[in-house]
Amino acid sequence: MNKLKCRKQKINGSFECKRTNKIINIKECNNCKYKEYKEYKEYKSIENNQFKKNKKSSKLAKLERNRKSVFTDNKDKCMFCPSTYRLTWHEIFAGRNRQNSMKYNLCLRMCLDCHEFYQEDSEFNDFWHKQGQLYFERNISSREEFIRIFGKSYL
């Protein structure tokens, strides 16, 4: 509710109404004819009561379209099995470094089955983190630059 402000010094659940500048409880606010709700901005409503997430930025969409792998030239086959069906990309450095993985082509081409199998495997991830760092240090820049970009050294 827009006009409600929590009173930190009051432990009994009292609130201050910004409209009337009076201390009230939540039941009084629910019955108020002036109550307003904040607009939820993450989703934009569209017709038929469906909701749609905000679009990706054009920079991120371009990075995702142009993903490559420095570890293989074959984009039409899984790196770990002979499958050519339902291929996806696995970024070696996930989370906040996902975009850096795409930027420096530190991605692996995998089928969905292998991707699900290896996604949470710590030995697999440790191996490819080290391979990605070695490639970066040999071909792109120094270890200090790698640590500055990716946050830590895996070697």
C-alpha positions as CSV (number, residue, x, y, z in Angstrom):
1,M,0.0,0.0,0.0
2,N,1.4,3.3,-1.1
3,K,0.6,5.5,1.9
4,L,1.8,3.2,4.6
5,K,5.0,3.8,6.5
6,C,6.3,1.3,9.1
7,R,7.1,2.8,12.6
8,K,10.3,1.1,13.6
9,Q,10.2,2.2,17.3
10,K,6.7,0.6,17.6
11,I,6.9,-3.2,18.0
12,N,3.1,-3.7,18.2
13,G,2.5,-3.6,14.5
14,S,1.5,0.1,14.2
15,F,2.0,2.0,11.0
16,E,1.9,5.7,10.1
17,C,-0.5,6.7,7.4
18,K,1.2,9.3,5.1
19,R,-2.1,10.7,4.0
20,T,-3.5,11.4,7.5
21,N,-0.3,11.5,9.5
22,K,-1.9,9.3,12.1
23,I,-0.7,6.1,13.7
24,I,-3.0,3.2,12.6
25,N,-3.0,-0.5,12.6
26,I,-3.2,-2.6,9.4
27,K,-6.9,-3.4,9.8
28,E,-7.7,0.4,9.7
29,C,-5.7,0.7,6.5
30,N,-7.5,-2.2,4.8
31,N,-10.8,-0.5,5.4
32,C,-9.6,2.9,4.2
33,K,-11.3,4.3,1.1
34,Y,-8.1,6.1,0.1
35,K,-5.8,3.1,-0.1
36,E,-3.5,2.8,-3.1
37,Y,-1.3,0.0,-4.3
38,K,2.1,0.3,-5.9
39,E,2.3,-0.8,-9.5
40,Y,4.3,-4.0,-10.0
41,K,6.8,-3.0,-12.7
42,E,8.6,-6.3,-13.5
43,Y,5.7,-7.6,-15.5
44,K,3.6,-5.6,-18.0
45,S,0.0,-6.7,-18.2
46,I,-1.3,-7.6,-21.7
47,E,-4.7,-8.6,-22.9
48,N,-6.5,-11.7,-21.6
49,N,-5.0,-11.3,-18.1
50,Q,-1.7,-12.8,-19.2
51,F,1.6,-11.4,-18.1
52,K,4.8,-11.0,-20.1
53,K,8.4,-10.5,-18.7
54,N,10.4,-7.5,-19.8
55,K,12.5,-8.1,-22.9
56,K,16.3,-8.7,-22.7
57,S,18.5,-5.8,-23.5
58,S,19.7,-5.6,-27.1
59,K,23.3,-6.1,-26.0
60,L,22.5,-9.3,-24.2
61,A,20.4,-10.6,-27.1
62,K,23.3,-9.9,-29.5
63,L,25.8,-11.7,-27.3
64,E,23.5,-14.7,-27.1
65,R,23.0,-14.9,-30.8
66,N,26.7,-14.7,-31.6
67,R,28.0,-17.2,-29.1
68,K,31.0,-19.3,-30.2
69,S,33.4,-21.7,-28.6
70,V,37.2,-21.5,-28.6
71,F,37.3,-25.2,-27.7
72,T,35.6,-26.5,-30.8
73,D,34.7,-25.3,-34.3
74,N,31.8,-27.7,-34.7
75,K,28.5,-25.9,-33.7
76,D,26.3,-28.7,-35.0
77,K,27.3,-31.5,-32.6
78,C,27.6,-32.0,-28.9
79,M,31.2,-31.9,-27.6
80,F,30.6,-34.9,-25.3
81,C,28.4,-37.3,-27.2
82,P,27.6,-37.8,-30.9
83,S,24.2,-36.1,-30.6
84,T,23.0,-33.4,-33.0
85,Y,19.6,-33.1,-31.5
86,R,18.4,-30.3,-29.1
87,L,21.7,-28.5,-28.9
88,T,22.3,-25.6,-26.4
89,W,25.2,-23.5,-25.1
90,H,26.9,-23.9,-21.8
91,E,28.8,-20.9,-20.5
92,I,31.8,-22.0,-18.6
93,F,31.6,-19.2,-16.1
94,A,28.0,-18.9,-14.9
95,G,26.1,-16.4,-12.9
96,R,27.4,-12.9,-13.0
97,N,30.2,-14.0,-15.4
98,R,27.8,-15.5,-17.9
99,Q,28.1,-12.4,-20.2
100,N,31.9,-12.4,-19.9
101,S,31.9,-16.1,-21.0
102,M,29.9,-15.2,-24.1
103,K,32.1,-12.1,-24.7
104,Y,35.3,-14.1,-24.7
105,N,33.8,-17.2,-26.4
106,L,34.3,-19.4,-23.3
107,C,31.2,-21.6,-24.1
108,L,30.6,-25.2,-24.8
109,R,28.2,-26.7,-27.4
110,M,26.2,-29.4,-25.7
111,C,23.0,-31.4,-26.2
112,L,20.3,-30.8,-23.5
113,D,20.9,-34.3,-22.0
114,C,24.6,-33.7,-21.4
115,H,23.9,-30.1,-20.3
116,E,21.5,-31.3,-17.6
117,F,24.0,-34.1,-16.6
118,Y,27.1,-31.8,-16.3
119,Q,25.5,-28.5,-15.2
120,E,25.9,-29.1,-11.5
121,D,29.0,-31.5,-11.6
122,S,31.7,-29.7,-9.6
123,E,34.6,-31.7,-11.2
124,F,33.4,-30.9,-14.7
125,N,33.0,-27.2,-13.8
126,D,36.4,-27.1,-12.1
127,F,38.1,-28.6,-15.2
128,W,36.5,-26.2,-17.6
129,H,37.1,-23.2,-15.3
130,K,40.8,-24.0,-15.4
131,Q,40.8,-24.6,-19.2
132,G,39.0,-21.3,-19.7
133,Q,41.5,-19.4,-17.6
134,L,44.4,-21.1,-19.4
135,Y,43.0,-20.1,-22.8
136,F,42.3,-16.5,-21.6
137,E,45.9,-16.1,-20.2
138,R,47.6,-17.6,-23.3
139,N,45.5,-15.8,-26.0
140,I,43.7,-12.8,-24.6
141,S,45.4,-11.2,-21.6
142,S,47.2,-11.7,-18.3
143,R,46.1,-13.4,-15.0
144,E,45.6,-10.1,-13.3
145,E,43.2,-9.1,-16.1
146,F,41.4,-12.4,-15.8
147,I,41.0,-11.9,-12.0
148,R,39.7,-8.3,-12.6
149,I,37.1,-9.5,-15.1
150,F,36.0,-12.9,-13.6
151,G,36.6,-12.1,-9.9
152,K,39.1,-14.9,-9.0
153,S,41.7,-17.3,-10.3
154,Y,40.8,-20.9,-10.8
155,L,44.5,-22.1,-11.1
